[in-house]
Amino acid sequence: MNIFTVIDYPREIYKQVYETIDELNLSIKQPSLSGFSIENKLKFEKLYKDGGIESAFKKEIVDTSKAYYYAENNLYAEFIEEYFYNLKEIDGLYFYFLKSISEIYRIDEVTIFTNTVNHNVGSDFWHRDSVGHRLKLFIPILLKGNPPNTEFFRGSHVLTCRPFKWELERIGKTNPNTHLHQETIHNYYQNIYGCSQIFSWEYNKVLLLDTNTVHRAANFHSGTEGSFRTFMMIEFMEKTASKLASKMRLGQCNTLSNQNLINVVLKSLNK
């Protein structure tokens, strides 16, 4: 069996939905960017070409001690408000870049998540998210030691969002120390796209990723014992595709379980 071919659908409607999401993604590859700076136009072009871009700022957006306080006390709305207020002051270009994304896409979810070297959550293995071309912004809140990094294959987001057969078996067929199934996937995409891009976490950096890109949280391949990262994920999706994915229950699209945080992000971006 060729694990790199798409699966057969039990019903024709699913094939139609995925094809529609692919078509919608192509339709927003050339958004109207009149009035935007050259720098932000280049960011859009790089995002649509590579499927993921990392950005570094000249200093931490939120002071480490304050970020620790917010995280320890679950004051995530307060963190968001301060984060975007400071981002606008420190790097206004990037702030308006995110604002423009929020106008093209819809925010489907805001999630707070902690990841450690020993925490196997499935995303530790090569995968794509199951809702198509969603954009996911990773913002570090709290870092300890040398946390596991994130890896992705640049350019792999242009693949159809229809599920491949290898995606039905995300976890390795052997133990995590060898996981031969994952090695096969890694080698296959490395032959096509070259070495994976490695994103190392720092307080003054963010990662924006098209989650149709082949990626993983490299827990078993990076980081040191006792290290962890707590980060916020803001998830954007093309509006019509988002409604389709929600209707067909693809992934966790538009669960609205954090509607309060979604509202805080939107309010902060529109100040």
C-alpha positions in Angstrom: 0.0 0.0 0.0 1.3 3.5 -0.9 0.8 5.4 2.3 1.4 8.7 0.5 -1.8 8.5 -1.6 -5.1 10.0 -0.4 -7.7 7.9 1.3 -11.0 6.7 -0.3 -14.0 8.5 1.1 -16.9 6.6 2.5 -19.2 9.3 1.0 -18.8 11.5 -2.0 -19.7 14.6 0.0 -16.5 14.5 2.0 -14.4 14.6 -1.2 -16.4 17.6 -2.4 -15.9 19.4 0.9 -12.1 18.9 0.9 -11.9 20.0 -2.8 -13.9 23.1 -2.0 -11.6 24.0 0.9 -8.6 23.6 -1.4 -10.2 25.9 -4.0 -11.0 28.5 -1.4 -7.4 28.4 -0.1 -6.2 29.1 -3.7 -8.6 32.0 -4.0 -7.0 33.9 -1.0 -3.4 33.4 -2.1 -3.5 36.8 -3.8 -5.3 39.0 -1.2 -5.8 42.7 -1.9 -2.9 44.3 -0.1 -3.3 47.9 -1.2 -2.3 50.2 1.5 0.0 47.7 3.3 3.7 48.3 3.7 6.2 46.5 1.5 7.4 44.6 4.6 4.0 43.2 5.3 3.4 42.3 1.6 6.6 40.3 1.7 5.4 38.6 4.9 2.2 37.5 3.1 4.2 36.3 0.1 6.5 34.3 2.3 3.6 32.8 4.2 1.8 31.7 1.1 5.1 30.4 -0.5 6.6 28.5 2.5 3.5 27.7 4.6 5.1 29.1 7.7 7.1 32.1 8.9 8.9 32.8 12.1 9.3 36.4 13.3 11.7 37.8 16.0 11.2 41.1 17.7 13.9 43.3 19.2 12.8 42.5 22.7 10.3 40.4 24.7 6.7 41.5 24.1 5.7 40.8 27.7 8.3 40.9 30.4 9.2 37.3 31.5 8.2 37.8 35.1 4.9 39.3 34.2 4.3 36.4 31.7 5.0 33.9 34.5 2.5 35.7 36.7 -0.2 35.6 34.0 0.4 32.0 33.2 0.6 30.8 36.9 -2.7 32.6 37.7 -4.5 31.7 34.4 -4.9 35.4 33.5 -4.8 34.8 29.8 -7.2 37.6 28.8 -4.9 40.0 30.6 -1.9 38.5 28.9 -3.5 38.9 25.5 -4.4 42.6 26.1 -0.9 43.4 27.2 0.7 41.4 24.5 -1.0 43.1 21.6 -0.8 46.6 23.2 3.0 46.1 23.6 3.3 44.5 20.1 1.8 47.6 18.5 4.4 49.7 20.3 7.4 47.4 19.6 6.6 46.3 16.1 3.7 48.1 14.6 4.3 46.5 11.2 3.8 43.1 12.5 0.8 44.2 14.6 -1.0 45.4 11.4 0.1 42.3 9.6 -1.8 40.2 12.2 -4.7 42.7 12.0 -4.9 42.2 8.2 -5.0 38.4 8.7 -7.9 38.7 11.1 -9.8 40.6 8.4 -9.1 38.0 5.7 -9.7 35.0 8.0 -11.9 34.1 10.9 -10.6 33.3 14.3 -11.8 29.8 15.1 -10.1 29.1 18.4 -7.7 30.5 21.0 -6.0 27.7 23.0 -3.5 27.7 25.8 -1.3 24.6 25.9 1.7 23.3 27.8 4.1 20.9 26.1 7.0 19.0 27.7 9.7 16.6 26.5 7.8 13.6 27.9 4.3 14.7 27.0 3.0 12.6 24.1 0.0 14.3 22.6 0.0 12.9 19.1 1.3 16.2 17.7 4.8 14.9 18.6 4.6 12.9 15.3 4.5 14.2 11.8 1.0 15.3 10.9 -1.2 17.9 9.3 -4.3 19.4 11.0 -7.5 17.9 9.7 -9.3 21.1 8.7 -7.4 22.2 5.7 -5.4 25.5 5.4 -5.8 26.9 8.8 -3.3 29.5 10.0 -2.0 28.9 13.5 -0.1 31.6 15.4 2.1 30.3 18.2 2.9 32.8 21.0 5.1 31.7 23.8 3.8 32.6 27.3 6.1 30.6 29.6 9.4 28.8 28.7 11.5 26.7 31.0 14.9 25.3 30.3 15.4 24.0 26.7 11.8 23.1 25.6 11.2 20.9 22.5 11.2 22.8 19.3 8.7 22.7 16.4 9.5 21.4 12.9 7.8 21.7 9.5 8.6 21.1 5.9 8.5 24.4 4.0 6.2 24.3 1.0 4.4 21.2 1.9 1.2 23.2 2.7 0.4 23.3 -1.1 -0.6 19.6 -0.9 -4.3 18.9 -1.1 -5.9 18.9 2.3 -7.5 15.5 1.5 -6.1 13.0 4.1 -3.3 10.8 3.1 -3.2 7.1 4.2 -0.1 7.7 6.4 -2.2 10.2 8.5 -4.5 7.4 9.6 -1.6 6.1 11.7 -0.1 9.2 13.4 1.6 7.3 16.2 4.7 5.3 15.3 4.3 1.5 14.8 7.1 0.9 17.2 8.1 2.7 20.5 8.8 6.4 20.4 12.6 5.8 20.4 12.5 4.3 16.9 9.0 4.9 15.5 10.0 3.6 12.0 6.7 4.7 10.6 7.6 8.3 11.3 11.1 7.9 9.9 9.5 6.8 6.6 7.4 9.9 6.5 10.3 12.1 7.4 12.5 10.7 4.7 9.8 10.9 2.1 9.1 14.6 2.6 12.8 15.5 3.1 13.5 14.1 -0.4 10.8 16.4 -1.8 11.2 19.6 0.3 14.7 19.3 1.8 15.5 19.4 5.5 12.8 20.4 7.8 12.7 23.9 9.2 13.4 24.0 13.0 11.7 26.6 15.1 13.4 27.1 18.6 11.3 28.8 21.2 12.2 32.2 22.6 10.1 34.9 24.3 10.7 37.4 21.5 9.7 35.1 18.7 6.4 33.8 17.2 5.6 31.2 14.6 2.8 31.5 12.1 2.0 28.2 10.4 -0.4 27.0 7.7 -1.4 23.8 9.4 -1.8 21.9 6.1 2.0 22.0 6.3 3.6 18.7 7.4 4.8 19.5 10.9 5.4 18.2 14.4 6.2 19.2 18.0 9.5 17.5 18.1 9.3 16.2 21.7 11.3 13.1 21.2 14.0 14.8 19.1 14.7 18.0 21.0 14.6 19.7 24.4 15.9 18.6 27.7 14.4 16.8 30.7 12.3 19.0 32.9 11.9 21.7 30.3 8.5 22.8 29.1 6.8 25.5 27.0 3.4 27.1 27.6 2.1 28.9 24.5 -1.0 30.4 23.1 -2.3 29.3 19.7 -4.6 31.7 17.8 -6.2 29.8 14.9 -7.4 31.5 11.8 -9.3 30.0 8.8 -10.8 31.4 5.6 -14.3 32.2 6.5 -16.3 30.1 4.1 -13.9 27.1 4.5 -14.3 27.5 8.3 -18.1 27.2 8.0 -17.7 24.1 5.8 -15.2 22.5 8.2 -17.4 23.2 11.1 -20.5 21.8 9.4 -18.7 18.6 8.4 -17.0 18.3 11.8 -13.5 18.3 10.4 -11.0 18.7 13.2 -11.9 21.2 16.0 -13.0 24.0 13.7 -15.2 26.6 15.3 -15.8 24.9 18.6 -15.9 28.3 20.2 -14.9 26.9 23.5 -12.8 30.0 24.1 -15.2 32.6 22.8 -14.1 35.0 25.5 -10.4 34.8 24.5 -11.4 35.1 20.8 -13.3 38.3 21.7 -10.3 39.7 23.6 -8.0 39.0 20.7 -10.3 40.7 18.2 -10.8 43.7 20.5 -7.0 44.0 21.0 -6.3 43.9 17.3 -8.9 46.5 16.5 -7.9 49.2 19.1 
